[in-house]
Amino acid sequence: MKLKTLILAAGKGTRMKSDMPKVIHKVNGIPMITKIIDTLSGLNPEENILILGHKKEEVLKVVGENCDYVLQTEQLGTGHAVIQAKEKLEGYDGDVMILCGDTPLLRESTLKSLYEYHKESGAVTTILTSIYENPFGYGRIVKEDGLVKAIVEEKEASEEIKKIKEVNAGVYCFNSKELFKALDKIDNNNEKGEYYLTDVIGIQVSENKKVQSFILEDKMEILGVNSKVELAQAGKVLRDRKNRELMEEGVILIDPETTYVEESVKVGRDTVLYPGVVLQGKTVIGENCEIIGNSRIIDSVLGNNIRVESSVIEESILEDGVTMGPFAHIRPKSLLKEKVHIGNFVEVKKSTLEKGVKAGHLTYLGDAQVGENTNIGAGTITCNYDGVNKFKTVIGKDAFIGSDSMLVAPVNIGEKALIGAGSVITKDVPSNSLAVSRSKQIIKTDWRK
């Protein structure tokens, strides 16, 4: 089975009203073009070739080395776009699947079925189509005896042809050699003065070659994203699919309509996601967790039996049994080990908290290493920045840091050390020691009369 793909992605996308190329706009957290390439990977094509034009450098930054590309310097129609790949496909005698870079809702199963149908039928061309009750704006599929005879665009359609409800979905399987033979014969004698890929069909039919359609039941799959409104529609479809997939795998979503889970997120069974939860990027969450109200978790890994309430976690790791929130913030490069407790209004940045550490209230731990079972009192701050450089605070296991303590880094607090409340610690504290650093309390009686 020999298959290569062409992805049409050269257009300006003016209706998007954006400085970005249309195909790199994100749907449910993933650029449209990336979503399509990921979908195609299930077909194991020999090569994906992008047809690029408008701001190609920005598109290439997104797709990286996943695709080869050719350049369409002038946008003269879909047929003209495909002609740009002729040299790339010189000598290739397999099949080519052509689709647009703004159709992120296509399923892998749909494209596989289309290609299998194409191979089994022996047709030179197979067109993905759908049935629309209101087909306005779409190219109509004209058939005779069950085979395709032509695709007629809306602007060129007669009143009789406009009554046809089977429409072109913009996805094609071609025999490569037959495709380019026909492309050599198309012209731009139409209202828009463009070279239409669909004209290939008429040429092949006139040469008595077999062209057929494969009708798609879920017409939402062929939605082309041409505006911010359609971008939102496509994003919602993908979110609904993702949420359904999670629930079928054993995740509990209290209200799927208000739960935002991006494409690449993974969640374990019996984890409960409450309304307002946002899970983004490459986040992985284990089993039996609770993620509650307006929590946002980005590119992080959470173990099992974790509870997060109304908090933000970024690019960090939380091990089994961690509890945090409400209103806590775990910033990038943090590691919270088993059964760590982070309470309300606590911020942790680029720090490691060993098993059983507790920081219950109003605390900042930045560039810190905190040992097992240490208790961090309310209002504690690791003073890690001198205005130029960041410095590290190291706290041993079983230490007790009293409320409202300032730990001025670089500083080491030993195991089982106790820091008195309100202290400003600027020197290392040995293990098993008490350190107190505060102004002497003065009482003047009868001060007010």
C-alpha positions in Angstrom: 0.0 0.0 0.0 1.7 3.2 -1.2 0.3 6.5 0.0 1.6 10.1 0.1 -0.4 13.1 1.3 -0.7 16.7 0.1 -1.9 19.2 2.6 -3.1 22.5 1.1 -2.0 25.3 3.4 -0.9 28.2 1.2 -3.9 30.6 1.6 -3.9 33.9 3.4 -7.1 33.1 5.4 -8.3 36.7 5.2 -11.6 35.9 6.8 -9.8 34.9 10.0 -8.7 38.6 10.4 -5.4 37.6 12.0 -1.7 38.2 11.4 -1.1 34.5 11.9 -1.4 32.0 9.1 -4.8 30.4 9.4 -3.5 26.8 9.7 -1.5 27.4 12.9 -4.5 28.7 14.9 -5.1 26.3 17.7 -8.2 24.1 18.2 -8.4 22.6 21.6 -4.8 23.4 22.3 -3.2 22.1 19.1 -2.5 24.0 15.8 -4.9 22.9 13.1 -2.1 21.8 10.8 -0.5 19.7 13.6 -3.9 18.1 14.3 -4.2 17.0 10.7 -0.7 15.6 10.5 -1.3 13.7 13.7 -4.5 12.3 12.3 -2.8 11.3 9.1 -0.1 9.4 11.0 -2.5 6.6 11.6 -2.5 5.9 7.9 1.3 5.5 7.8 1.9 7.6 4.7 5.3 7.5 3.1 5.4 11.3 3.1 3.4 14.3 4.1 3.9 17.2 1.7 2.7 20.7 2.6 1.7 23.2 0.0 2.8 26.5 1.6 2.6 30.2 0.6 1.5 32.9 3.0 4.0 33.3 5.9 5.5 29.8 5.3 8.2 30.4 7.9 5.6 30.6 10.7 4.0 27.4 9.5 7.3 25.5 9.4 8.1 26.6 12.9 5.0 24.8 14.0 5.3 21.6 12.0 9.1 21.3 12.4 10.6 18.4 10.4 7.4 16.4 10.3 6.7 17.4 6.7 8.4 18.3 3.4 6.9 21.2 1.6 6.6 23.0 -1.8 5.9 26.7 -2.3 2.9 28.2 -4.1 4.0 31.8 -4.5 0.7 32.9 -6.1 -2.6 31.6 -4.9 -4.2 30.7 -8.3 -6.5 27.9 -7.1 -6.4 24.4 -5.7 -5.4 22.9 -9.0 -2.5 25.3 -9.3 -1.5 24.4 -5.7 -1.3 20.7 -6.4 0.7 21.3 -9.6 3.5 22.8 -7.4 4.1 19.3 -6.0 4.5 17.6 -9.4 8.3 17.6 -9.2 8.2 16.1 -5.7 6.0 13.3 -6.9 8.0 12.6 -10.2 8.2 8.9 -10.7 5.9 8.0 -7.9 3.3 5.5 -8.9 1.2 5.2 -5.7 -1.8 7.0 -4.4 -2.0 10.6 -3.2 -4.5 11.8 -0.6 -5.2 15.6 -0.8 -6.9 17.6 1.9 -7.0 21.1 3.3 -5.0 22.4 6.3 -8.1 24.0 7.8 -10.1 20.8 8.4 -9.0 19.6 11.9 -12.2 17.6 12.6 -11.5 14.8 10.2 -11.1 11.5 12.1 -8.4 9.0 11.4 -11.1 6.3 11.0 -12.8 8.4 8.2 -9.6 8.8 6.3 -8.7 5.1 6.6 -12.1 4.1 5.4 -11.9 6.5 2.5 -8.5 5.1 1.4 -9.5 1.5 1.8 -12.6 2.1 -0.3 -10.5 3.8 -2.9 -8.1 0.8 -3.1 -10.8 -1.8 -3.2 -12.9 -0.2 -5.9 -10.1 0.3 -8.5 -11.2 3.9 -9.1 -8.6 6.4 -10.3 -10.1 9.0 -8.0 -12.3 8.8 -4.9 -13.9 11.9 -3.4 -15.0 12.3 0.2 -18.5 13.7 0.2 -21.4 14.4 2.5 -25.2 15.0 2.3 -26.4 18.5 3.3 -30.0 19.6 3.5 -28.8 23.1 2.8 -25.8 22.7 0.5 -25.3 26.4 -0.3 -21.7 27.3 -1.0 -20.4 23.8 -1.5 -19.4 22.1 -4.8 -22.1 19.7 -5.9 -21.4 16.1 -6.8 -23.0 15.2 -10.2 -23.5 11.5 -10.6 -24.7 9.0 -13.2 -25.3 5.3 -12.5 -23.7 5.8 -9.1 -20.4 7.1 -10.4 -19.2 10.7 -10.2 -19.4 12.7 -13.5 -18.5 16.1 -12.3 -18.0 18.5 -9.4 -19.7 21.8 -10.0 -18.8 24.8 -7.8 -21.7 26.9 -6.5 -20.9 29.9 -8.7 -20.9 27.8 -11.8 -23.9 25.6 -10.9 -27.3 25.8 -12.7 -30.5 25.9 -10.8 -31.0 22.2 -11.4 -27.5 21.3 -10.1 -28.0 23.5 -7.0 -30.7 21.1 -5.9 -28.2 18.3 -5.5 -27.5 17.7 -1.8 -24.3 15.6 -2.1 -21.4 18.0 -1.7 -17.7 17.9 -2.0 -15.8 17.6 1.3 -12.5 18.6 -0.1 -10.7 15.4 0.5 -9.5 13.2 -2.4 -7.7 10.0 -3.1 -6.0 10.0 -6.5 -3.8 7.7 -8.5 -0.7 10.0 -8.6 0.1 9.5 -12.3 -3.5 9.9 -13.4 -3.8 13.0 -11.3 -0.9 14.8 -13.0 -2.0 13.7 -16.4 -5.3 15.5 -15.9 -3.8 18.5 -14.2 -1.8 19.2 -17.4 -5.1 19.7 -19.1 -7.0 22.0 -16.7 -7.5 25.7 -17.4 -8.7 28.8 -15.6 -11.7 29.5 -17.8 -14.1 30.2 -14.9 -15.6 33.1 -13.0 -12.7 33.4 -10.5 -10.0 32.8 -13.1 -8.5 30.0 -11.0 -7.2 26.5 -11.7 -9.6 24.2 -9.9 -8.5 20.8 -8.7 -12.1 19.7 -9.1 -11.8 20.1 -12.9 -9.6 17.0 -12.8 -12.7 15.0 -12.3 -14.4 16.2 -15.5 -11.3 15.4 -17.5 -11.0 11.9 -16.0 -14.6 11.2 -16.7 -14.3 12.4 -20.3 -11.6 9.8 -20.7 -13.9 7.0 -19.3 -12.0 6.6 -16.1 -13.7 5.5 -12.9 -14.4 8.3 -10.4 -16.5 7.6 -7.3 -17.5 9.2 -4.0 -17.3 8.0 -0.4 -20.2 9.5 1.6 -19.4 10.6 5.1 -22.2 10.4 7.7 -20.9 12.9 10.2 -20.8 16.1 8.1 -19.4 18.1 11.0 -16.0 16.4 10.2 -15.6 18.4 7.0 -16.1 21.8 8.7 -13.5 24.1 7.1 -12.2 26.8 9.6 -12.3 30.1 7.8 -13.2 32.5 10.6 -12.8 32.9 14.4 -16.5 31.8 14.7 -15.7 28.5 12.9 -12.5 28.2 15.0 -14.6 28.2 18.1 -17.0 25.7 16.7 -14.2 23.3 15.8 -12.6 23.7 19.2 -15.9 22.8 20.9 -16.4 19.7 18.7 -12.9 18.5 19.7 -13.4 19.3 23.4 -16.7 17.4 23.3 -14.9 14.4 21.7 -12.1 14.5 24.2 -14.5 14.8 27.2 -16.5 11.9 25.9 -13.4 9.8 25.4 -12.3 10.5 29.0 -15.7 9.5 30.4 -15.7 6.3 28.4 -12.3 5.5 29.9 -13.6 5.9 33.5 -13.0 9.6 34.3 -15.8 11.5 36.0 -16.7 14.9 34.6 -19.3 16.6 36.8 -20.2 19.0 34.0 -18.5 18.3 30.6 -19.8 21.5 29.1 -17.7 23.6 31.5 -14.6 21.3 31.6 -11.8 22.3 29.3 -9.4 19.4 28.5 -6.9 19.7 25.6 -6.1 17.0 23.1 -2.8 15.7 24.5 -4.0 15.5 28.2 -4.2 12.1 29.9 -6.4 11.4 33.0 -6.7 8.2 35.0 -9.9 6.4 35.9 -12.1 7.5 38.8 -10.5 10.9 38.8 -13.1 13.6 39.2 -13.0 16.8 37.2 -15.3 19.6 38.6 -16.8 22.5 36.6 -14.3 25.2 35.6 -11.3 22.9 35.4 -8.7 23.6 32.7 -6.2 21.0 31.7 -3.6 22.0 29.1 -0.6 20.8 27.1 1.0 17.5 28.0 -0.6 17.2 31.5 -0.9 13.7 32.9 -3.2 13.0 35.9 -3.3 9.7 37.7 -6.2 7.8 39.2 -8.6 8.7 42.1 -7.8 12.4 42.0 -10.1 15.4 42.6 -9.5 18.5 40.6 -11.9 21.1 41.9 -13.3 24.5 40.7 -11.3 26.8 38.5 -8.1 24.9 38.7 -5.7 25.2 35.8 -3.0 22.6 35.2 -0.4 23.1 32.4 2.2 20.6 31.2 2.4 18.9 34.6 2.4 15.3 35.9 0.2 14.4 38.9 0.2 11.0 40.6 -2.7 9.2 42.2 -5.0 10.3 45.0 -4.3 14.0 44.7 -6.6 16.8 45.6 -6.3 20.2 43.9 -8.8 23.0 44.7 -9.0 26.3 42.8 -5.2 26.4 42.1 -2.7 26.7 39.3 0.1 24.2 38.5 2.6 24.8 35.8 5.3 22.4 34.4 5.7 20.6 37.7 5.4 17.1 39.2 3.1 16.2 42.1 3.5 12.7 43.6 0.8 10.5 45.1 -1.4 11.9 47.9 -0.5 15.6 47.5 -3.2 18.0 48.6 -3.2 21.7 47.6 -5.4 24.8 47.6 -7.5 26.7 47.5 -5.7 29.5 45.7 -2.2 28.0 45.6 0.3 28.4 42.7 2.9 25.8 41.8 5.3 27.4 39.3 7.6 25.6 36.8 10.3 23.1 37.8 8.7 22.2 41.2 8.6 18.7 42.6 6.1 17.9 45.4 6.7 14.4 46.8 4.3 12.1 48.5 1.7 13.6 50.8 2.9 17.1 50.6 0.3 19.6 51.7 0.1 23.1 50.2 -2.6 25.3 51.6 -4.3 28.5 50.6 -2.2 31.4 49.1 1.0 29.4 49.0 3.4 29.8 46.0 6.1 27.3 45.2 8.7 28.0 42.4 11.5 25.8 41.2 11.6 23.9 44.5 11.6 20.3 45.8 9.4 19.5 48.8 10.1 16.1 50.2 7.6 13.6 51.5 5.1 15.0 54.1 6.1 18.7 53.9 3.4 21.1 55.0 3.0 24.7 54.0 -0.5 25.6 55.0 -0.9 29.4 54.5 0.4 32.5 52.9 3.9 31.3 52.0 6.5 31.7 49.2 9.0 28.9 48.6 11.3 29.8 45.7 14.5 28.0 44.8 14.2 25.8 47.9 14.9 22.3 49.0 12.7 21.2 51.9 13.3 18.0 53.8 10.8 15.3 54.8 8.0 16.2 57.3 9.1 19.8 57.7 6.5 22.3 58.7 6.5 25.7 57.1 4.6 28.3 59.2 2.2 30.9 57.8 3.9 33.9 56.2 7.2 32.2 55.6 9.2 33.6 52.7 12.4 32.3 51.1 14.2 35.5 50.1 15.8 34.1 47.0 16.6 37.2 44.9 19.1 40.0 45.6 18.1 42.1 42.6 20.7 40.4 40.3 20.9 36.7 41.1 18.7 33.9 42.6 20.0 31.9 45.6 18.9 28.6 47.1 17.4 27.8 50.5 18.0 24.3 52.0 15.9 23.1 54.9 16.5 19.7 56.5 13.9 17.1 57.5 11.7 17.4 60.5 12.4 21.2 60.8 9.9 23.7 62.1 9.8 27.1 60.5 7.8 29.5 62.7 5.2 31.9 61.2 6.3 35.1 59.5 10.0 34.0 59.1 12.2 35.4 56.4 14.9 33.0 55.2 17.5 35.1 53.3 19.2 32.9 50.8 21.7 31.4 50.4 21.1 29.7 53.7 20.9 26.2 55.2 18.6 25.1 58.0 19.6 21.9 59.6 17.5 18.8 60.4 15.1 19.2 63.3 16.0 22.9 63.6 13.4 25.3 64.9 13.0 28.9 63.7 11.2 31.2 66.1 8.2 33.1 64.7 9.0 36.5 63.1 12.7 35.7 62.6 14.9 37.0 59.8 17.5 34.2 59.2 20.7 35.3 57.4 23.1 32.6 58.6 23.1 28.8 58.6 21.2 27.1 61.4 22.7 23.8 62.7 20.6 20.7 63.1 18.6 20.4 66.4 19.1 24.1 67.1 16.7 27.0 67.9 17.2 30.2 66.0 15.4 33.4 66.9 16.1 36.7 65.3 13.7 39.5 66.2 13.6 42.9 67.8 13.2 43.0 71.6 9.6 43.6 72.7 9.2 46.8 74.7 6.2 47.6 76.8 5.6 51.1 78.1 2.7 51.2 80.6 0.2 54.1 80.7 1.2 55.1 77.2 -2.3 56.3 76.3 -4.5 58.2 78.7 
